[in-house]
Amino acid sequence: MSIAQYALLLSILVPLGATGPISLFSRNPNLRETATIAASVITFTLVAVVYYSVKHGIEPQLTLIEPFAGVSIAFRAEPLGMLFALMASFLWIVTSIYSIGYMRGHHEQNQTRFFIFFAVAISCTLGAAFAANGFTLFLFYEALTLSTFPLVTHKGDDKAKKAGRIYLFILLGTSVGFFLFALIWTWHLTGHLDFRAGGVFDSSHSRTVLNVLLVLYAFGIGKAALMPFHRWLPTAMVAPTPVSALLHAVAVVKTGVFAILKICVYFFGVDLLASLGTHYFLAYVAAFTIIATAIIALRKDNLKARLAYSTIGQLSYIVLGTMTANAWGIVGGGMHMLMHGFGKITLFFCAGAILVATHKTEISQMRGIGRRMPVTMTAFLIGSISIVGAPPTGGLWSKWYLLLGIVDTHEWLLLCALILGSLLSAIYLLPIVVQAFYPATDNTTEVNEAPLTMRIALLTCSAGCIVLFAVPDFAYELMSNIVDLGQH
């Protein structure tokens, strides 16, 4: 095998292997967390090696086993998966640093178990990112659901257990009922499940069947949180804030929208997708989800709940971009996967910092905290601007390409949904910052910033939002390699 092939395989295995040292050092938190951070740095380095290969036009791939004809467990580093892997592996480093301050500052129980399952979840995420076919993607998609269940139920109380049941019921129910069925149907039609440039379906396949398959994939990938299969996401907010960051920015939801993007590009192909009438139906479902969740977010006083509904809407921007079935929309969707990842993880990091420093969870209680936590609230402002899609943050570029994609469809209601959704996100996020710098009405003046590791993490991610505004080129280049921009 080549160096890039070794790096690809090891990037999936290293997080899994890190569970051994993390467990071994369970009674020594310093060594346990050093092992976590070391594994995350090594993993990102390995992913960077793979990226170097992909950037120079070489896509490393390898097959582990082929249990059935045309069905194998195989990996390939193509541009879309490469973008996802870079984001997930880098944000694991930052989240690990943040988790040290949060888990200790909030005096969480079962910290070793937390770090173990977090590492397993990252391994599953990278396995999905590098999946060379639908079977491999499905295996790691399901493994990710199961590995994050202990994180969702981390607190162990009745509320957490109920949230865990809803989490499993919706995600396993949609994937087994719709996603798996669609994969089996695809295998029956094509004889394989390989992801191929231009798609695997052709003019010989019934348009009715392909329309049904597209709907099955869109709703079967429940991690994308399209309405009505979205309830698991706000329910899972009972988990610790680093888990919320994992769910909303690093792994779970991004695996969902990534899977939709990958299936649409490599199973259907952009040209065929554009010929299917169902893609407009799904675009309008995404548009409805954007507006409906923004309105719900406006009514939520709990900060994490507001951010959760914001995430559902932001994921639908990616689905909307994909369902425009044109190059600009897909480029915008892929870039928004990255830009939203940095913006939303910043906001959740800030929410956790506020909880640790003030023990407050409700927005109405946060008047004046910006005067004692200026670092946290400045980072919150930057993350909010990125979610809105305004300069100087990377969110501007992904929203711009999404807008271009929608303009190409001439569906003006979709364009209105994009613009209105961005305005509503400004309305439910920016007043939080304004209120935070009002004079305090209670003993908020006694509050100090969260622990240093938490501040380092949230500053790194907020800085990332600005860096991605200045240098979005690598993301654009990766996405443009999977679609034809020549006609534009």
Buried (B, 14 or more C-beta within 10 A) or exposed (E): EEEBBBBBBBBBBBBBBBBEBBBEBBEEBEBBBBBBBBBBBBBBBBBBBBBEBBBEEEBBBBEEEEEEEEBBBBBBBBBBBBBBBBBBBBBBBBBBBBBBBBBBBBEBEBBBBBBBBBBBBBBBBBBBBBBBBBBBBBBBBBBBBBBBBBBBBBBEEEEBBEBBBBBBEBBBBBBEBBBBBBBEBBBEBBEBBBBBEBBBBEEEBEBEEBBBBBBBBBBBBBBBBBBEBBBBBBBBBBBBBBBBBBBBBBBBBBBBBBBBBBBBBBBBBBEBBBEBEBBBBBBBBBBBBBBBBBEBBBEBEBBBBBBBBBBBBBBBBBBBBBBBBBBBBBBBBBBBBBBBBBBBBBBBBBBBBBBBBBEBBEBEBBBBBBBBBEBBBBBBBBBBBBBBBBEBBBBBBBBBBBBBBBBBBEBEEBBEBBBBBBEBBBEBBBEBBEBBBEEBEEEBEEBEBBBEBBBBBBBBBBBBBBBBBEEBEBBBEBBBBBBEEEEE
